[in-house]
Amino acid sequence: MSEPPGAAVSVTEAPPQADVAPQPLAAQRVLPLRRPGRWIVTAVVLVLAAQFVHGLATNPFYQWDRFGYWFLRPTVLDGLRITLEVTVYSAVLGLLGGILLALARLSRSPVLRAVSWTYVWALRSIPLIVVLLFLYNFSALYKTLSVGVPFGPAFFSFDESRLATDMVIAVIGLSLNEAAYAAEVVRGGILSVDQGQHEAASALGLPKGYQFRKIVFPQALRSITPNYVNQLIGLVKSTSLVFYVSLLDLFGTVQSMGATYPGDIVPLLLVATVWYLILTSAVSVVQFYVERYYARGATRSLPPTPLQKLRAGLTDLRARIRREAAA
């Protein structure tokens, strides 16, 4: 039978449950998910790394006493100096050439675009050793070079073999090769800048040169820096090829010393390896701080430096030890 409107309806309430006393906060603990596979892989990697280091330290074939003898020898340091000079000159000239080629590739002139594309295509296709050997024998093709009116009389001429020293040939060859790769790195960095930046600069009536120097290129450097540093690391190692144009850099010095002292070939190769590791590591450190500098304004907080990471890790470790001791 239905109840009239407004009548009270009795509802049977469930009996109240007994109150459960909550555990104290200190007794509550979140257990992490167990990952045995990760620990097994970590242990295997650590064992292999320990075996590798033990083999390096105990194998008499490496002759670490001879390594210490050769590492700071004046002959090796002279070769290292030549490697640094060739790297610095080639890096600067290659980057400048890459910027010019990138601007030509992005210009509205079909001739400049075609020439830039052809240069990049050709130099990226030809092995570097071929370029160096071609320049080394360039005097056989053109004994004299002249400056004057195109297809007309020459004002003065000079002997190419006198100017093209071994250092000049090495720097020119590496710079020409580096410019081809740097051009694509710079072009990619410029294209990564938001189109609105170009439109805003044009709306303000800023000259094109000012737009590129003050607005576009500084933002493009955030993308250019890591890619070009990879090229720079490759350039450091590519300097070993200048040995084939009679320039005794670090690798060339090691090769010549190895021929003179055949019993020290392995320690000499280790000397070259360690010095190349030091050079590339120094370039990587510079890369980190340059990227960190140009990250200002693009990220909410700058990435921590290695020292800051170490301090944060030690702080977390101390806090974890205190929590474990309190528990």
VOBAVO-65892 format. One record per residue (C-alpha): residue number from 1; residue in three letters; x, y, z. Coordinates in nm, 2 decimals. Layout:
N
(NUM, ALA, (X, Y, Z))
...
***
This chain:
327
(1, MET, (0.00, 0.00, 0.00))
(2, SER, (0.15, 0.33, -0.10))
(3, GLU, (0.22, 0.60, 0.16))
(4, PRO, (0.04, 0.93, 0.14))
(5, PRO, (0.24, 1.23, 0.03))
(6, GLY, (0.44, 1.38, 0.31))
(7, ALA, (0.43, 1.07, 0.53))
(8, ALA, (0.75, 0.98, 0.71))
(9, VAL, (0.92, 0.67, 0.60))
(10, SER, (1.12, 0.48, 0.85))
(11, VAL, (1.46, 0.36, 0.74))
(12, THR, (1.65, 0.09, 0.92))
(13, GLU, (2.00, 0.22, 0.99))
(14, ALA, (2.30, -0.02, 0.97))
(15, PRO, (2.47, -0.07, 1.30))
(16, PRO, (2.77, 0.15, 1.34))
(17, GLN, (3.10, -0.02, 1.27))
(18, ALA, (3.36, -0.04, 1.53))
(19, ASP, (3.62, 0.24, 1.50))
(20, VAL, (3.96, 0.12, 1.37))
(21, ALA, (4.24, 0.29, 1.54))
(22, PRO, (4.48, 0.44, 1.27))
(23, GLN, (4.84, 0.33, 1.28))
(24, PRO, (5.08, 0.60, 1.39))
(25, LEU, (5.25, 0.78, 1.10))
(26, ALA, (5.59, 0.66, 1.19))
(27, ALA, (5.48, 0.30, 1.17))
(28, GLN, (5.34, 0.34, 0.81))
(29, ARG, (5.60, 0.27, 0.54))
(30, VAL, (5.57, 0.25, 0.16))
(31, LEU, (5.76, -0.05, 0.03))
(32, PRO, (5.92, 0.00, -0.31))
(33, LEU, (5.85, -0.23, -0.60))
(34, ARG, (6.11, -0.51, -0.62))
(35, ARG, (6.30, -0.52, -0.95))
(36, PRO, (6.53, -0.82, -0.93))
(37, GLY, (6.61, -0.80, -1.30))
(38, ARG, (6.76, -0.45, -1.26))
(39, TRP, (6.98, -0.56, -0.97))
(40, ILE, (7.10, -0.87, -1.17))
(41, VAL, (7.19, -0.66, -1.48))
(42, THR, (7.37, -0.40, -1.25))
(43, ALA, (7.57, -0.67, -1.08))
(44, VAL, (7.67, -0.83, -1.42))
(45, VAL, (7.78, -0.48, -1.55))
(46, LEU, (7.98, -0.41, -1.24))
(47, VAL, (8.16, -0.75, -1.26))
(48, LEU, (8.25, -0.70, -1.63))
(49, ALA, (8.37, -0.34, -1.55))
(50, ALA, (8.58, -0.47, -1.27))
(51, GLN, (8.73, -0.74, -1.49))
(52, PHE, (8.81, -0.49, -1.76))
(53, VAL, (8.99, -0.25, -1.51))
(54, HIS, (9.17, -0.54, -1.35))
(55, GLY, (9.29, -0.66, -1.70))
(56, LEU, (9.41, -0.31, -1.78))
(57, ALA, (9.60, -0.28, -1.45))
(58, THR, (9.76, -0.63, -1.44))
(59, ASN, (9.82, -0.72, -1.80))
(60, PRO, (10.20, -0.66, -1.87))
(61, PHE, (10.13, -0.62, -2.24))
(62, TYR, (10.02, -0.26, -2.18))
(63, GLN, (10.36, -0.16, -2.03))
(64, TRP, (10.22, 0.11, -1.80))
(65, ASP, (10.58, 0.21, -1.70))
(66, ARG, (10.66, 0.30, -2.06))
(67, PHE, (10.32, 0.48, -2.09))
(68, GLY, (10.43, 0.70, -1.80))
(69, TYR, (10.76, 0.76, -1.97))
(70, TRP, (10.61, 0.87, -2.30))
(71, PHE, (10.30, 1.06, -2.17))
(72, LEU, (10.47, 1.39, -2.11))
(73, ARG, (10.77, 1.36, -2.34))
(74, PRO, (10.85, 1.69, -2.52))
(75, THR, (10.80, 1.51, -2.86))
(76, VAL, (10.45, 1.40, -2.77))
(77, LEU, (10.36, 1.74, -2.63))
(78, ASP, (10.48, 1.91, -2.95))
(79, GLY, (10.25, 1.68, -3.15))
(80, LEU, (9.97, 1.77, -2.91))
(81, ARG, (10.03, 2.14, -2.96))
(82, ILE, (10.00, 2.09, -3.34))
(83, THR, (9.68, 1.90, -3.29))
(84, LEU, (9.53, 2.18, -3.08))
(85, GLU, (9.64, 2.45, -3.33))
(86, VAL, (9.49, 2.26, -3.63))
(87, THR, (9.17, 2.20, -3.43))
(88, VAL, (9.12, 2.56, -3.32))
(89, TYR, (9.20, 2.71, -3.66))
(90, SER, (8.98, 2.46, -3.85))
(91, ALA, (8.69, 2.49, -3.60))
(92, VAL, (8.68, 2.87, -3.63))
(93, LEU, (8.72, 2.88, -4.01))
(94, GLY, (8.48, 2.59, -4.05))
(95, LEU, (8.21, 2.75, -3.84))
(96, LEU, (8.25, 3.09, -4.02))
(97, GLY, (8.23, 2.91, -4.36))
(98, GLY, (7.93, 2.71, -4.24))
(99, ILE, (7.74, 3.02, -4.14))
(100, LEU, (7.81, 3.18, -4.48))
(101, LEU, (7.70, 2.86, -4.66))
(102, ALA, (7.38, 2.83, -4.44))
(103, LEU, (7.29, 3.19, -4.52))
(104, ALA, (7.35, 3.13, -4.89))
(105, ARG, (7.13, 2.82, -4.87))
(106, LEU, (6.85, 3.02, -4.71))
(107, SER, (6.88, 3.32, -4.94))
(108, ARG, (6.63, 3.41, -5.21))
(109, SER, (6.90, 3.39, -5.48))
(110, PRO, (6.88, 3.07, -5.68))
(111, VAL, (7.25, 3.09, -5.77))
(112, LEU, (7.36, 3.12, -5.41))
(113, ARG, (7.13, 2.83, -5.31))
(114, ALA, (7.26, 2.61, -5.59))
(115, VAL, (7.62, 2.69, -5.51))
(116, SER, (7.58, 2.62, -5.14))
(117, TRP, (7.39, 2.30, -5.20))
(118, THR, (7.65, 2.18, -5.45))
(119, TYR, (7.94, 2.26, -5.21))
(120, VAL, (7.77, 2.08, -4.92))
(121, TRP, (7.68, 1.78, -5.14))
(122, ALA, (8.04, 1.75, -5.28))
(123, LEU, (8.24, 1.80, -4.96))
(124, ARG, (8.02, 1.56, -4.76))
(125, SER, (8.06, 1.30, -5.03))
(126, ILE, (8.44, 1.31, -5.07))
(127, PRO, (8.64, 1.14, -4.79))
(128, LEU, (8.85, 1.38, -4.59))
(129, ILE, (9.17, 1.20, -4.67))
(130, VAL, (9.11, 1.25, -5.04))
(131, VAL, (9.06, 1.62, -4.99))
(132, LEU, (9.39, 1.64, -4.79))
(133, LEU, (9.59, 1.45, -5.05))
(134, PHE, (9.44, 1.65, -5.33))
(135, LEU, (9.54, 1.98, -5.16))
(136, TYR, (9.88, 1.83, -5.08))
(137, ASN, (9.94, 1.77, -5.46))
(138, PHE, (9.76, 2.09, -5.56))
(139, SER, (10.09, 2.25, -5.67))
(140, ALA, (10.12, 1.98, -5.94))
(141, LEU, (9.80, 2.11, -6.10))
(142, TYR, (9.85, 2.49, -6.05))
(143, LYS, (10.21, 2.58, -6.00))
(144, THR, (10.13, 2.96, -5.97))
(145, LEU, (9.83, 3.15, -5.86))
(146, SER, (9.75, 3.50, -5.98))
(147, VAL, (9.53, 3.79, -5.88))
(148, GLY, (9.38, 4.02, -6.15))
(149, VAL, (9.08, 4.08, -6.38))
(150, PRO, (8.87, 3.76, -6.43))
(151, PHE, (8.96, 3.62, -6.78))
(152, GLY, (9.20, 3.91, -6.82))
(153, PRO, (9.54, 4.03, -6.73))
(154, ALA, (9.69, 3.94, -6.39))
(155, PHE, (9.82, 4.20, -6.15))
(156, PHE, (10.06, 3.98, -5.97))
(157, SER, (10.12, 3.61, -5.92))
(158, PHE, (10.30, 3.39, -5.66))
(159, ASP, (10.43, 3.04, -5.62))
(160, GLU, (10.17, 2.82, -5.46))
(161, SER, (10.42, 2.57, -5.32))
(162, ARG, (10.58, 2.84, -5.10))
(163, LEU, (10.26, 2.94, -4.94))
(164, ALA, (10.10, 2.59, -4.90))
(165, THR, (10.30, 2.47, -4.60))
(166, ASP, (10.20, 2.15, -4.43))
(167, MET, (10.01, 2.34, -4.16))
(168, VAL, (9.82, 2.55, -4.42))
(169, ILE, (9.72, 2.25, -4.62))
(170, ALA, (9.59, 2.07, -4.30))
(171, VAL, (9.39, 2.37, -4.18))
(172, ILE, (9.24, 2.44, -4.53))
(173, GLY, (9.15, 2.08, -4.59))
(174, LEU, (8.99, 2.04, -4.25))
(175, SER, (8.81, 2.38, -4.27))
(176, LEU, (8.67, 2.30, -4.61))
(177, ASN, (8.54, 1.97, -4.49))
(178, GLU, (8.41, 2.11, -4.16))
(179, ALA, (8.23, 2.40, -4.33))
(180, ALA, (8.01, 2.16, -4.53))
(181, TYR, (7.88, 1.99, -4.21))
(182, ALA, (7.86, 2.31, -4.01))
(183, ALA, (7.64, 2.46, -4.28))
(184, GLU, (7.38, 2.20, -4.22))
(185, VAL, (7.40, 2.24, -3.84))
(186, VAL, (7.37, 2.62, -3.86))
(187, ARG, (7.08, 2.59, -4.12))
(188, GLY, (6.89, 2.35, -3.89))
(189, GLY, (6.94, 2.58, -3.60))
(190, ILE, (6.81, 2.89, -3.79))
(191, LEU, (6.51, 2.69, -3.91))
(192, SER, (6.44, 2.59, -3.55))
(193, VAL, (6.37, 2.95, -3.45))
(194, ASP, (6.00, 3.01, -3.43))
(195, GLN, (5.86, 3.20, -3.73))
(196, GLY, (5.69, 3.45, -3.50))
(197, GLN, (6.03, 3.58, -3.40))
(198, HIS, (6.11, 3.67, -3.76))
(199, GLU, (5.77, 3.83, -3.81))
(200, ALA, (5.79, 4.03, -3.49))
(201, ALA, (6.14, 4.16, -3.58))
(202, SER, (6.02, 4.25, -3.93))
(203, ALA, (5.71, 4.43, -3.78))
(204, LEU, (5.94, 4.64, -3.57))
(205, GLY, (6.13, 4.75, -3.88))
(206, LEU, (6.46, 4.61, -3.77))
(207, PRO, (6.73, 4.56, -4.04))
(208, LYS, (6.79, 4.20, -4.16))
(209, GLY, (7.15, 4.20, -4.03))
(210, TYR, (7.04, 4.32, -3.69))
(211, GLN, (6.76, 4.06, -3.68))
(212, PHE, (7.01, 3.78, -3.75))
(213, ARG, (7.27, 3.90, -3.50))
(214, LYS, (7.06, 4.00, -3.21))
(215, ILE, (6.74, 3.79, -3.24))
(216, VAL, (6.76, 3.48, -3.47))
(217, PHE, (7.12, 3.36, -3.42))
(218, PRO, (7.13, 3.38, -3.03))
(219, GLN, (6.81, 3.16, -3.02))
(220, ALA, (6.95, 2.93, -3.29))
(221, LEU, (7.26, 2.87, -3.08))
(222, ARG, (7.06, 2.66, -2.84))
(223, SER, (7.01, 2.41, -3.12))
(224, ILE, (7.34, 2.47, -3.29))
(225, THR, (7.57, 2.42, -2.99))
(226, PRO, (7.51, 2.05, -2.91))
(227, ASN, (7.52, 1.95, -3.28))
(228, TYR, (7.83, 2.15, -3.36))
(229, VAL, (8.01, 2.02, -3.05))
(230, ASN, (7.96, 1.67, -3.19))
(231, GLN, (8.12, 1.80, -3.51))
(232, LEU, (8.40, 1.95, -3.31))
(233, ILE, (8.47, 1.63, -3.13))
(234, GLY, (8.49, 1.46, -3.47))
(235, LEU, (8.72, 1.73, -3.58))
(236, VAL, (8.96, 1.66, -3.29))
(237, LYS, (8.98, 1.30, -3.40))
(238, SER, (9.00, 1.39, -3.77))
(239, THR, (9.33, 1.58, -3.71))
(240, SER, (9.49, 1.24, -3.70))
(241, LEU, (9.47, 1.23, -4.08))
(242, VAL, (9.70, 1.53, -4.13))
(243, PHE, (9.98, 1.27, -4.07))
(244, TYR, (9.93, 1.18, -4.43))
(245, VAL, (10.03, 1.53, -4.55))
(246, SER, (10.36, 1.52, -4.36))
(247, LEU, (10.23, 1.71, -4.05))
(248, LEU, (10.34, 1.55, -3.73))
(249, ASP, (10.05, 1.60, -3.50))
(250, LEU, (9.98, 1.38, -3.19))
(251, PHE, (9.89, 1.07, -3.39))
(252, GLY, (10.18, 1.13, -3.64))
(253, THR, (10.43, 1.17, -3.35))
(254, VAL, (10.30, 0.85, -3.20))
(255, GLN, (10.33, 0.67, -3.53))
(256, SER, (10.69, 0.79, -3.60))
(257, MET, (10.80, 0.70, -3.24))
(258, GLY, (10.64, 0.36, -3.28))
(259, ALA, (10.84, 0.30, -3.59))
(260, THR, (11.16, 0.40, -3.41))
(261, TYR, (11.08, 0.21, -3.09))
(262, PRO, (10.87, -0.09, -3.21))
(263, GLY, (10.86, -0.24, -2.86))
(264, ASP, (10.67, 0.06, -2.73))
(265, ILE, (10.39, 0.06, -2.99))
(266, VAL, (10.11, -0.03, -2.75))
(267, PRO, (10.20, 0.22, -2.47))
(268, LEU, (10.24, 0.49, -2.74))
(269, LEU, (9.90, 0.41, -2.87))
(270, LEU, (9.76, 0.43, -2.52))
(271, VAL, (9.93, 0.77, -2.48))
(272, ALA, (9.75, 0.90, -2.79))
(273, THR, (9.42, 0.75, -2.67))
(274, VAL, (9.44, 0.91, -2.33))
(275, TRP, (9.52, 1.25, -2.48))
(276, TYR, (9.23, 1.23, -2.72))
(277, LEU, (9.00, 1.13, -2.43))
(278, ILE, (9.12, 1.44, -2.24))
(279, LEU, (9.06, 1.67, -2.53))
(280, THR, (8.72, 1.54, -2.61))
(281, SER, (8.62, 1.55, -2.24))
(282, ALA, (8.73, 1.91, -2.22))
(283, VAL, (8.52, 2.00, -2.52))
(284, SER, (8.22, 1.82, -2.36))
(285, VAL, (8.26, 2.03, -2.05))
(286, VAL, (8.26, 2.35, -2.25))
(287, GLN, (7.95, 2.22, -2.43))
(288, PHE, (7.77, 2.18, -2.11))
(289, TYR, (7.83, 2.53, -1.99))
(290, VAL, (7.76, 2.69, -2.32))
(291, GLU, (7.43, 2.50, -2.34))
(292, ARG, (7.35, 2.61, -1.99))
(293, TYR, (7.43, 2.97, -2.07))
(294, TYR, (7.19, 2.98, -2.37))
(295, ALA, (6.92, 2.80, -2.18))
(296, ARG, (6.85, 3.12, -1.98))
(297, GLY, (6.50, 3.24, -2.05))
(298, ALA, (6.40, 2.92, -2.23))
(299, THR, (6.36, 2.70, -1.92))
(300, ARG, (6.21, 2.76, -1.58))
(301, SER, (6.53, 2.66, -1.41))
(302, LEU, (6.89, 2.61, -1.53))
(303, PRO, (7.02, 2.25, -1.54))
(304, PRO, (7.23, 2.18, -1.24))
(305, THR, (7.61, 2.16, -1.28))
(306, PRO, (7.80, 1.84, -1.19))
(307, LEU, (7.90, 1.99, -0.86))
(308, GLN, (7.54, 2.08, -0.78))
(309, LYS, (7.43, 1.73, -0.87))
(310, LEU, (7.69, 1.58, -0.64))
(311, ARG, (7.59, 1.80, -0.35))
(312, ALA, (7.22, 1.72, -0.41))
(313, GLY, (7.30, 1.34, -0.42))
(314, LEU, (7.50, 1.36, -0.09))
(315, THR, (7.22, 1.55, 0.07))
(316, ASP, (6.96, 1.29, -0.04))
(317, LEU, (7.18, 1.01, 0.08))
(318, ARG, (7.22, 1.17, 0.43))
(319, ALA, (6.84, 1.23, 0.45))
(320, ARG, (6.78, 0.87, 0.36))
(321, ILE, (7.02, 0.74, 0.62))
(322, ARG, (6.85, 0.96, 0.89))
(323, ARG, (6.51, 0.82, 0.79))
(324, GLU, (6.63, 0.46, 0.80))
(325, ALA, (6.79, 0.52, 1.14))
(326, ALA, (6.47, 0.68, 1.28))
(327, ALA, (6.26, 0.39, 1.15))
***
